[in-house]
Amino acid sequence: MKFARLLSSTSHTSMFKWRNTDGIFGLKDFRKADDLVPIARRTRQHCHSLYKQCLEARSKPELLFLMDEISNNLCSLMDLAVCIRQIHPHLHFKRVASKCLQFMQPQLQL
């Protein structure tokens, strides 16, 4: 993907599209605890794809932009999981959130 097109695009590459929907925290695909697992998988795959783009970046600004997108995606999911783990009243939600955090841990090593 060309860097100029990335910058001129109105859409970010974030997996998280916060909306005013029926889903938990405004995420349409998040309606029950177990829905967090596929969201984590998609986020991890997306971050890996962005990482591959970093390896092919042609300029420092492009690399910085891609790294920021990785950070945004990781933090969006991990902040959500930490929040659920800390404040949700149901144990199952807390357990799934903890598993998602463990699943995402290797991504932080990139």
C-alpha positions as CSV (number, residue, x, y, z in Angstrom):
1,M,0.0,0.0,0.0
2,K,1.4,3.4,-0.9
3,F,2.1,5.7,2.0
4,A,0.4,8.7,0.3
5,R,-2.8,6.6,-0.1
6,L,-2.6,5.6,3.6
7,L,-2.4,9.2,4.7
8,S,-5.0,10.5,2.3
9,S,-7.4,7.7,3.3
10,T,-10.3,8.7,5.5
11,S,-10.5,5.3,7.0
12,H,-7.9,4.1,9.5
13,T,-6.8,0.5,9.5
14,S,-8.1,-0.1,13.1
15,M,-10.1,-3.2,13.7
16,F,-12.1,-1.3,16.3
17,K,-15.0,0.7,14.9
18,W,-16.6,2.2,17.9
19,R,-20.3,2.7,17.1
20,N,-23.5,3.4,18.9
21,T,-24.8,-0.2,18.5
22,D,-26.4,-3.0,20.5
23,G,-23.0,-4.6,21.1
24,I,-21.0,-4.4,24.3
25,F,-19.0,-1.2,24.4
26,G,-20.5,-0.2,21.0
27,L,-18.8,-3.1,19.2
28,K,-21.4,-4.8,17.0
29,D,-19.6,-8.2,17.1
30,F,-19.4,-8.2,20.8
31,R,-22.6,-9.5,22.4
32,K,-21.4,-12.2,24.7
33,A,-18.2,-13.0,26.5
34,D,-17.0,-15.6,24.0
35,D,-17.3,-13.0,21.2
36,L,-14.1,-11.4,22.5
37,V,-12.0,-14.4,21.3
38,P,-12.6,-14.0,17.5
39,I,-12.2,-10.2,17.9
40,A,-8.7,-10.9,19.5
41,R,-7.8,-13.3,16.7
42,R,-8.8,-10.8,14.0
43,T,-6.9,-8.1,15.8
44,R,-3.8,-10.3,16.1
45,Q,-4.0,-11.2,12.4
46,H,-4.4,-7.5,11.4
47,C,-1.5,-6.5,13.6
48,H,0.7,-9.1,11.9
49,S,-0.4,-7.8,8.5
50,L,0.6,-4.3,9.6
51,Y,3.9,-5.6,10.9
52,K,4.6,-7.1,7.4
53,Q,3.9,-3.8,5.9
54,C,6.4,-2.2,8.3
55,L,9.1,-4.5,6.9
56,E,8.4,-3.0,3.4
57,A,8.0,0.6,4.5
58,R,9.7,3.0,2.1
59,S,10.1,5.9,4.4
60,K,10.3,6.7,8.1
61,P,7.0,8.5,8.1
62,E,5.3,5.5,6.6
63,L,6.9,3.2,9.1
64,L,5.9,5.5,12.0
65,F,2.3,5.6,10.7
66,L,2.1,1.7,10.5
67,M,3.7,1.3,13.9
68,D,1.1,3.7,15.3
69,E,-1.7,1.7,13.7
70,I,-0.3,-1.5,15.3
71,S,-0.2,0.3,18.7
72,N,-3.7,1.6,18.3
73,N,-5.1,-1.9,17.4
74,L,-3.2,-3.6,20.2
75,C,-4.1,-1.0,22.8
76,S,-7.8,-0.9,21.8
77,L,-8.2,-4.6,22.4
78,M,-6.0,-4.9,25.4
79,D,-7.5,-1.8,27.1
80,L,-11.0,-3.4,26.5
81,A,-9.9,-6.7,27.9
82,V,-8.3,-5.1,31.0
83,C,-11.4,-3.1,31.6
84,I,-13.7,-6.1,31.3
85,R,-11.4,-8.1,33.6
86,Q,-11.4,-5.4,36.2
87,I,-15.1,-4.2,36.2
88,H,-17.4,-6.8,34.7
89,P,-19.5,-8.5,37.3
90,H,-19.6,-11.9,35.6
91,L,-16.7,-14.3,36.1
92,H,-16.9,-15.8,32.6
93,F,-16.3,-12.4,31.1
94,K,-13.3,-11.9,33.3
95,R,-11.9,-15.3,32.4
96,V,-12.3,-14.7,28.6
97,A,-10.7,-11.3,28.9
98,S,-7.7,-12.8,30.7
99,K,-7.4,-15.4,28.0
100,C,-7.5,-12.7,25.3
101,L,-4.7,-10.8,27.1
102,Q,-2.6,-13.9,27.2
103,F,-3.3,-14.6,23.6
104,M,-2.2,-11.1,22.6
105,Q,0.9,-11.1,24.7
106,P,3.2,-12.3,21.9
107,Q,2.2,-9.4,19.7
108,L,3.7,-7.0,22.2
109,Q,7.1,-8.7,21.5
110,L,7.1,-7.4,17.9
